[in-house]
């Protein structure tokens, strides 16, 4: 390159900028003499402009979907296909999964949690479209623990700020009942046990609605109630042949798992029906029990609104009446009115059944397990003197310490003997 | 448990004739909670007036508390304007802005007769409670939550040798493989303490703030007598738990529908409804039996305030058959 130096050896002005690997050099093109050399190493400040792109940005990992996220999205689509959900559900669930993945807490979570997250996204999507999918089903499909599932589910709902509607009971009844294998005769299901699906569905829905009205559903897992209602509906449609069949056998016939609480829900539902039967004129004379009431479920359901109103007095109104008494109002006229009203609609005096039971959830009807005495009013100020003797009761005497150390040493020795190295 | 599955997909159930998302047959009162309705327009008007007065008075109280903050002053102006023009829909939006919501019909529900039945209660024309200018005190529930547990922390100010403490104290247990702290218990007040080697201590189980402080001092004295130069620095109450009983059953499904932004009710997971109140910042567990557990408070007043806020909401869900 002309302009500038001269070669010290041959005096030519033909100097060329040439680099030897990373070292820049000024070389004479005639004799090859190296006139000047660049620096082989660069300082930290020199490299300033070489550090513009961080490693993670240069590899593009933040733009791509990570492998574990890809796996998760594939699992979401697979789960949606296994459940035969509409395709719009798939897109929504995938979007939720991606949204969750943007949070660092989810990205860094264990694989078990990411697997469960797949189920959570699908469940939220189904709930928002009123598709009745229970958590138990999702956990069974994912081989996941319900505890792990519940923790992740609550966390993700809070994290994404989602509005998840409650499980729709009517839809759940329809799908769950449809899964009972009782609508066609088969080697395991005798002809007298086969039932028409529509009749069974409508009766089950009415029984579940009755259970809901009488506080048997609030706060409880919905599925055992539906199992009990399905059983009662099935029995009541042909009681002569089916009264001998137990709940467990029924579930086995229908190829459905028997939920553990279903038997106690069944008893609760039967006692509600018995109370209602006491108010039905032509059933009062029959002295029904929990088995015979099944034969009359059809009648009871037909008049259920009136019967519930008559059979159960409002537990809260009774409490309010008590409050009014405290405020000095006379309770007599109201109670009298209630008695008169019920007696005018029912049988004459002699045959009137026992006064109505309060309509309360079963947990409020049971007597309290133990009466909690009101806590004594404590006059502790927090700054009292603490006596030495009180503290000394918590300290070991020197003898005790020696004994304890001896016992510990003996235990160590015994352990090392039993586990020879 | 395996039973907990319902059938996943309705594949066979939903025949082509039935569209999947068709509205459900109306069932009556059972599965869909009835909207709370008052059938008497006069009582609605009275109720509106009473609610307005309540809102104004409550807002005045709030104004006094927030006078130090500029932002709050702006809020006050908005609230004063809103109070003058109050209507039911505005109340709903105000609730959405983060204040604890008040049910519009909370007072009239108990007096409204069922359509079609002979009214068993006195008609709503005669008001159950006198319509005096309502002060917040007269609306109070009369129920006081009981404190059940106080969690507090204190710094003993010196490093501790946990092995020595476990050796020389009678009431201590120490299993380093399980947990890196000594668990110590005293009988009066009946509490448990976790003592860490850094000198920090957590004291749980007391039923009042003073008892918690006394118990923490006793633990510090025990550690002192074991030969460590323990002090009593930065005693702080971290959490208070209270409980009470409103004595009437609550329709949790209805509560989660109207207060969806605060409530979480998953009967498949837990029988109670989890209500996260914003002001004060307290979490309430509400059960169908009417029992309420309040937690997350740093001072006793927050528990009382939270209960006074939730009580009118719960009264609104007292279902009359």
Interface residues (C-beta under 8 A of the other chain):
Chain A: X82 X83 X84 X85 X86 X129 X130 X131 X132 X133 X134 X135 X136 X137 X138 X139 X140 X141 X146 X150 X153 X154 X157 X163 X166 X167 X168 X169 X170 X171 X172 X174 X175 X176 X178 X179 X205 X208 X209 X210 X212 X213 X215 X218 X219 X220 X221 X222 X223 X224 X226 X227 X257 X258 X259 X260 X262 X305 X308 X309 X312 X314 X315 X316 X317 X319 X320 X324 X334 X337 X338 X341 X359 X360 X361 X363 X364 X375 X378 X380 X381 X382 X383 X384 X386 X390 X391 X392 X393 X394 X395 X396 X400 X401 X404 X405
Chain B: X1 X2 X3 X4 X5 X6 X7 X8 X9 X10 X11 X12 X13 X20 X21 X24 X25 X27 X28 X29 X30 X31 X110 X117 X118 X120 X121 X122 X128 X146 X167 X168 X169 X170 X171 X184 X186 X188 X189 X207 X208 X209 X210 X211 X212 X213 X214 X217 X218 X221 X222 X225 X226 X247 X248 X249 X251 X252 X253 X256 X257 X260 X261 X264 X265 X266 X267 X268 X269 X270 X271 X272 X287 X288 X289 X290 X318 X319 X320 X321
